[in-house]
Amino acid sequence: MRASFLRLLALVLVGLLGVSIYLAQTSNRTKTKEPVAKVAGQTIYEDDLLPLVQTQLLQLRSQEYELKSRALEKLVNQKLLETEAKKRGTSTGKLLEQEVDAKIAEPAEEELKAVYLSQKDRLNQPFEAVKAQLRQALKQSKVQQARQEYLERLREQAGVSILLRPPRIEVSYDRARLQGSPKATVVIVEFSDFQCPFCRQVQPTLKNLLAKYEGRVSLAYRDFPLREIHPQAQSAAEAARCAGEQGQFWPYHDLLFAHPEKLNREGLVEHARSLKLDEKQFDSCLSSGKFKAQIEEDLQQGLRAGVNGTPGFFINGISLSGAQPQAIFDRFIQIELAIPGSRNMP
C-alpha cells in the first residue's frame, strides 16, 4: 500500500513539474516578439499586424463570445432544470409542465382581437379565419415568457455565477472630459458625434446610468466626428473643447445635444454666451482650430479600437455599439461591478 502511494505521489510531482515547465515556456514565448516576415533585412513582427487587423479581430472575438454565451445560457438552464427535477423526483419535461405550462390560462377573446388588430394589415384575413392560429401563437408566447421567468427564479435560488467574460480592448480617455468619480469601478468611454441623432438619443440613458450608479460608474467623452455625413460635427467638437478650456465642457456638451438646430457658428457662440464664457477667448479658440489635432487623435484611436459608427462605447474595455437600451448597459455594468478590482485603465 505504501509503495503504491509513493508511486502515485511521484507521478503527481512529475506532472506538476511538467506543468511548471510548460507555463514557463509559454510565458517566455509571450514575452518574445514573434517574427512573421523579413523584407530587405527588416523584420516584421506579429505585433506590427495588430493596428491593421485589430477591428476584424475584435469582431471575431465578439462573435466567439456571443456563440459561447448563448451555449452557456442553454447549458446553465439545462443544469438548473435537471437539479430541480432531481429534487422533486421527476423529469425536466414534467417539471416545466407542472410548474409553468399548466398555470398558463388560455388567451382571452379581447387579447386575441388586440393582437389581430395590431397585425391586421400583415395577416390580410378575417379574424375568425386566423383566430385559432393567433390563440396558439399567443399561448406559446406566454409559455415561453413564463418559462424564462421560472428559470430566472431558479437562477436566483441557485446563486448562479457567470464567469465567461466578453473580449476587452484597452481604451484610454481624457480625465478633463470625465463625468463622475475618477475612482469609479466602471468607466464608460463614449466615442461620439454632436450631430449624430443616435448619440443624442442615448444621452438620457447615460444620465440615468450615472445617477443610478453614482460613485461607481463614470463617463468619458471622446470625439468621433463623422465629417462626411455630419458637416457640423467637427466645428461642434472644437467648440466643446474650447468650452472645456474654460471648465465648461459638460454643460456645453449638454447644450449641443439639446439644440441640434444650433450647430452653426452663430449657435456655437450663442451657447458660449449662455454659459457666460469669455466670448473673446472662446471665439479666438474656435477660429484658431487649436484642437483639430486632438480631435483627429480621438478619431484615429477610435478607429484602431474598432469603432465604425457612433455612438461607440467601451465599458471597462468591453465594446458596445449604438444607442442601446439601458438594460444592455446595466447588464455589462453589473458584471463589472461583481468583479473584484475591475477597472479600465486611463
N, C-alpha and C positions, 0 to 999 in steps of 0.2 A: 504493500500500500504506500509506504514512504517513498519507494523507488518510483512508483507511478506519479506521485505528487511532484517529485523533483523533476521528472521528465516534463511534466506539464508546465511547471514553473520555468524551466529552461526554454520551452517553446514560446511562452508568453514574453520572456525577456528578449529573445531573438526577434520576435515580431515587433516589439516596441522599438528595438534598435533599428530595424528596417524602416519603420515609420519615421523615426527621427532623421535618418539619413535622407529619406525621400523628401521630407519637408525642408531640410537644409538645402538640398539640391534645387528644389523648386524655388526657394527664397533667393538663391544665388542667380537663378535664371531670370527671375523677375527684376532683379537689380541690374542685370546686364542688358544693354541695348541690343536688340536683335536686328542684324543687318538683313535687308531684303533685296538689295541690288547694289551694283557698283557702276558708276558712269564716269569715264575719263579719270579714273583714280579716286573719285569721290564716292563715299559710301552713303547709301540711302537706308535709313533705319525704319523699323516698323512704326515708331513714334511719329515719324515725319508724315505718315499717311493719315493720321488722325484728323487734322484740320480739313482734309479733303473728303473724308467719309464719315465724319462724326454724326452728321444728321441722319444718314441712312442707317448707321449702326444703332443709333438711339431708337429709330423707328422699329428696327428688327428686335431690339431688346424689349421694347414696349409691347410688340406683338407677342413675343415669347411669354412675357409676364401675363398678358391678358389670357392667353391659352392656358397657362398653368393655373391662373387664378380661377378660371371657370371650372377647370378639372378639380381643383382643390375644393371649391364650393360644393360640387357634386359629391365628392368623397366625404367631406365633413358631414353633409346632410345624411348620407348613407350610414355613416358610423353612429350618428345621433339616433336615427330610427332603429337601427339594429340593437343598440344598447337599451333603448326604451322598450322595444318589443320583447327583448330577453327578460327584462324585469317583470313584465306583465305576462310572460309565458305565452306569447302569441307571435304571429308573423308580422313583418313590416306592412304588408298589404292590409291585413285585418286591423292593425293599429290605426292606419290612416282612415280606413273605412269607419271605424268606431268613433275615433276622436275628432274627425274632421268631416268627412263626406256625409255621414248620416245626419249631421247637425245643420246642413245647408238646406234651407227651405226652397221650394220651387219659386221661380221668379213670378211676381205679381203681374197682373194684366197691365197695370199702369207702367211698370218698368219696361215691359216688352214694347208698349206703344211709344215710350220715350226713346228707346233705342232705335225703333223703326223710323221715327221722325227725324232723328239725327243722321240716319243713313238712307233716307228715302230715295234721294236722287241716285245714289250708287246702286241700290237694290233694284229700282225700277220695276217693282212688282207690288201687287196689293198686299196689305198687311196680313190677311188670312192665308195667303199663299206662302208666306215666309215665317209665319208665326212659330211653327214647330222648330224650324232651324234657329230662330232667334232665341227661343227658350233653351234649347240645348247649348248654344254658344254662351249665353249669359250664365247658365248654371255652371258650365265648365269654368268660366272665368272666375266665378265666385269660389268654386272649389280650389282652384289654383291659388287664389289670394289667401284663402283660409289655411291652406297647407303651408304657405310661406310664413304666415303669422305663427302657426303652430311650431314650425322649425325654429323661428326666432325665439320662441319661449323655451324650447329645448336647449338652444344655444346659451341662453342666459342661465338656465339651471345648471348646465354642464360647465360653465366658465370657459368657453372655447377661446383660445388664443391663436390668432393667425400670425405666423412667423414669416410667411413669404412676403418679401419686400419688393416693391416696384424698382426699376432701374433709376439711378440718380446720375446727375451730371453737375459738376462743380460750377456754380454761377456766382460771380461776385456782385456787389452792389455798392452804391454810393451812400454813405452814412448821412450825408447832408440832405438826402431825399428819402429818409426813412421815417415812417409814421408808426408810432407805437414805441414800446420799450426796446432799447438797443440790446437788452439782455433776454429778450423773448426766446422761448424754446423753439418756436417755429417762425421762420421768415419767409413770407411770400414775396418773391421777386416778380414784378409785373413788367413786361415789355409792352408798351402801349403807344397809341397814336391819338392825339387830341381831336382829330377829325373823324375818327372811326366810330360809327354808330354802335358797334358791338362793345367797344371799350366803354362808351358812355352807358350802355345798358347794364354793364356789370358793376358800376360804381356803387349802387345801393347795397349790393351783396357784399362787397368788400368792406363797406362801412359797418354793416351788420356783424361781419366776422370780427372786426377789430373791437367792437363793443362786447360781443359775446365772449371772446377770449382775451379780454383786456389783461395786459401784462404778460400774456403767454404767446400772443401772435402779433407780429409786426408786418408792415407792408413797405416794400422798397420799390420805387418807381425808376424805370429805365426807358429811354426813348427808342422808339422803333417807328419813325415816320414813314408811311407808305407813300412816298412822294409822287409816284406815277399815277396813283388814283386819288390821292388826297393832297392837292396842291398847296393847301394852307397849313398842313401838318408841320412842316419844317419851321415856319415862322412862329407857329404857336409853341413849339418845343423850345425855340430860342427865347421867346418871351417868358416862358415859365422859368427858364434858367436865370434870366435877368431878374425876375421877381425873387427867385431864390437867393440871388446875390444880396438882396435886402431883407432876407429872412422870412419871405412870404411865399415860398414855393407852394405849399399845400393849399393855402387859401386861393392862390391864383389858379392852381390846378383845378380846384372845385369850380371856379368861375368859368373856366374854359369848357368844362364838360356840361355845365348848367346852361351855357349860352352858345350852342353850336353855330348860331347865326352871326356871332360876333368874333369871327376868327380872322377878319381882315385887319389891316394896320390900325384903323380907327378904333375898332373893337378892342384890340390888344392894349392900346393906350388908355381906353376908357376903363378897362379892368384895373390897370395900374393906378389910375386916378381914384377909383372907388376904394382901393386898399390904402390910399394915402401914401403911395410910394413916392420917392423923389423922382418926379417926372423927367427932369433933365438927365439924371443918371440912367434911368430906365431907357429913355429914348436913345441915348448915346450907346448904351449896351446893345440895344436891338439893331441899331444902324451899323454897328461895327462888325456884327457877325462873330463875336469873340467866342461863342460856344459851339460853332459849327463843327469843329474838330471833335469835341467831346460827344456831341450828338452822333456823329459818324462812328465814333468808337463804340458807343452803346449799340448802334445798329449792327456793326460787324460782330460784336461779341454775341449778340442775339442770334445772328445767322450761324455762327460757329456752334452755338448751343442747340441748334435745331429749330429755332423759331422761323416759321414761314408764313405767319399771319398774325393779326392782332385781334384780341389781346392774347398774349402768350404768358403763361405763369410757370414758375418753378417753386414748389412748396418744399423747402429744405432740399432742393435739387431734383424733386420729382416733377416731371413735365406734365402740364395740364394746358390744353389748348382751347381757346374760345370762351364765350360768355356762358360758362356752365352754371347750373343752379346751385344754390347754397349747399344743398345736401351733398353734392360731389366734393366741394371744398371741405365740408365737415368730415367726410369720410377720411380724407388724407390727413387732415389736421389731427384728428383723434388718434390715428395710427401713430403719428409722430409724437404726440404728447405722451403716448404709452411707452415709448422707447426711452430708457434712461440715458441721459447725456446726449440726446439727439439735438443737432444744431447745424444749420447751414453756415459755412464759412464765408465771411465777407471778403 
